Amino acid sequence: MVSALDFCGRSERDRVKPMTKNYSNLSRKERQEKWRFYRNRQAKKNRKSGLCSCGQMPKLGLKSCSDCQERSKKADQRLKEEVIAAYGGCCSCPGCKVTVIAFLTIDHIRGHGLEHRQSLPAGSRRLYVWLKKNEFPQDDFRCLCMNCNWAGRFDGCPLAGAAHES
């Protein structure tokens, strides 16, 4: 008969047991939150040991492996397309017909962009994530092409109302 102590010196109740819980009674959102918690915990362990958050070895000098970088780029592009589509999908400057996603950006109408971006957490897509979480507020933001956005910082777009052609 085996004593209360296992061969490794730990008692039965101290031993880590495999997860045997049945999660089928949880809602889908609760299961997703549990999965996200465990995934994030594992990702932190991987990053501490010098690996990518997925567990692969990144290239020298980088924090992420090439697979995760590609996945992140695609996710960023989908998010930008969703946000731009929510704000009309084209430049809102009168006369400008730019619809190419690469040339479009989000503009703070009242000019408080710097303060707003500084209040958000760090990251390249933080504004787009904030807009999506806040259900795309239409009164403070608009979609502009880079040229119209940059010109608006001075005296407004000089081509407002005119056709924007070369």
C-alpha positions in Angstrom: 0.0 0.0 0.0 1.2 3.5 -0.9 1.5 6.0 1.9 0.0 9.4 2.0 3.2 10.7 0.5 3.8 10.0 -3.2 7.2 8.8 -4.4 8.3 12.4 -5.1 7.5 13.5 -1.6 4.3 15.4 -2.2 1.0 14.5 -0.7 -2.0 13.6 -2.8 -3.7 17.0 -2.4 -0.5 19.0 -3.3 0.0 17.2 -6.5 -1.1 19.1 -9.7 -3.8 17.2 -11.4 -4.8 17.6 -15.0 -7.8 19.8 -15.6 -10.8 17.6 -15.5 -13.5 20.3 -15.3 -16.3 20.3 -17.7 -16.6 23.7 -19.3 -19.7 22.9 -21.3 -21.9 24.6 -18.8 -20.1 27.9 -19.4 -21.3 30.4 -22.0 -19.2 30.9 -25.1 -18.0 34.2 -23.8 -16.8 32.7 -20.5 -15.0 29.9 -22.3 -13.3 32.5 -24.5 -12.2 34.5 -21.5 -10.8 31.4 -19.8 -8.9 30.4 -22.9 -7.6 34.0 -23.4 -6.4 34.1 -19.8 -4.4 30.8 -20.2 -3.1 31.8 -23.6 -1.9 35.2 -22.3 -0.3 33.6 -19.3 1.6 31.2 -21.6 2.6 34.0 -23.9 4.1 35.9 -21.0 6.2 32.9 -20.0 7.4 32.5 -23.6 8.4 36.1 -23.8 10.3 36.0 -20.5 12.3 33.1 -21.9 13.2 34.9 -25.1 10.7 33.2 -27.4 7.9 34.7 -29.4 4.5 34.7 -27.6 3.5 31.6 -29.7 6.6 29.7 -28.5 8.7 29.9 -31.7 12.2 31.4 -31.8 12.1 34.9 -33.4 14.8 36.1 -35.7 17.8 37.8 -34.2 16.9 41.3 -32.9 13.1 40.8 -33.2 10.5 40.1 -30.5 8.1 38.1 -32.8 8.5 35.3 -35.2 7.7 35.9 -38.9 4.4 34.0 -38.7 3.2 36.2 -35.8 4.4 39.4 -37.6 2.5 38.4 -40.8 -0.7 37.5 -38.8 -0.4 40.9 -36.9 -0.1 42.8 -40.2 -3.2 41.1 -41.6 -5.2 41.8 -38.4 -4.1 45.5 -38.5 -5.1 45.8 -42.1 -8.6 44.2 -41.5 -9.1 46.6 -38.5 -8.1 49.6 -40.6 -10.5 48.5 -43.4 -13.3 48.1 -40.9 -12.7 51.6 -39.4 -12.4 53.3 -42.7 -15.5 51.6 -44.0 -17.4 52.8 -40.9 -16.4 56.4 -41.8 -17.5 56.3 -45.4 -14.6 54.5 -47.1 -13.5 57.6 -49.0 -12.0 61.1 -48.3 -14.7 63.4 -46.8 -13.1 66.5 -48.3 -15.4 68.0 -51.0 -14.1 67.3 -54.4 -11.6 64.6 -53.3 -12.3 61.1 -54.6 -9.5 59.1 -52.9 -10.7 55.6 -52.0 -7.4 53.7 -51.7 -7.2 52.4 -48.1 -3.4 53.0 -48.0 -3.9 56.7 -48.5 -6.8 57.1 -46.1 -6.6 58.0 -42.4 -8.9 59.1 -39.5 -8.9 62.8 -38.6 -10.0 64.4 -35.3 -12.4 67.1 -36.5 -11.9 69.4 -33.6 -8.1 69.1 -33.7 -7.6 67.4 -30.4 -5.8 64.4 -31.9 -2.5 64.7 -29.9 -4.2 64.8 -26.5 -6.5 62.0 -27.5 -3.7 59.7 -28.8 -1.6 60.4 -25.7 -4.5 59.3 -23.4 -4.7 55.9 -25.2 -2.4 53.0 -24.4 0.7 52.6 -26.5 0.6 50.8 -29.8 0.3 51.5 -33.5 -3.4 50.6 -33.8 -4.6 52.1 -30.6 -6.9 54.7 -32.2 -8.6 52.2 -34.5 -9.2 49.8 -31.5 -10.6 52.7 -29.5 -12.9 53.8 -32.3 -14.2 50.2 -32.7 -14.8 49.8 -28.9 -16.7 53.1 -28.9 -18.9 52.1 -31.8 -17.3 54.5 -34.3 -18.4 58.0 -33.0 -19.3 60.1 -36.0 -19.4 63.6 -34.5 -15.6 63.9 -33.6 -13.9 61.9 -36.4 -13.9 61.7 -40.2 -12.1 59.9 -42.9 -9.6 62.0 -44.9 -6.8 61.2 -47.4 -3.3 62.0 -46.1 -3.0 65.1 -48.3 -6.2 66.6 -47.1 -5.4 65.7 -43.5 -2.0 67.3 -43.7 -3.3 70.4 -45.4 -6.0 70.8 -42.7 -3.3 71.4 -40.1 -2.6 74.7 -41.7 -5.4 76.7 -43.4 -7.6 73.8 -44.5 -7.4 72.0 -47.8 -6.6 74.5 -50.6 -8.5 72.2 -53.0 -11.7 72.0 -51.0 -14.5 71.9 -53.4 -12.2 71.6 -56.4 -11.3 68.3 -58.1 -8.2 66.9 -56.6 -6.3 65.9 -59.7 -2.7 66.4 -60.7 
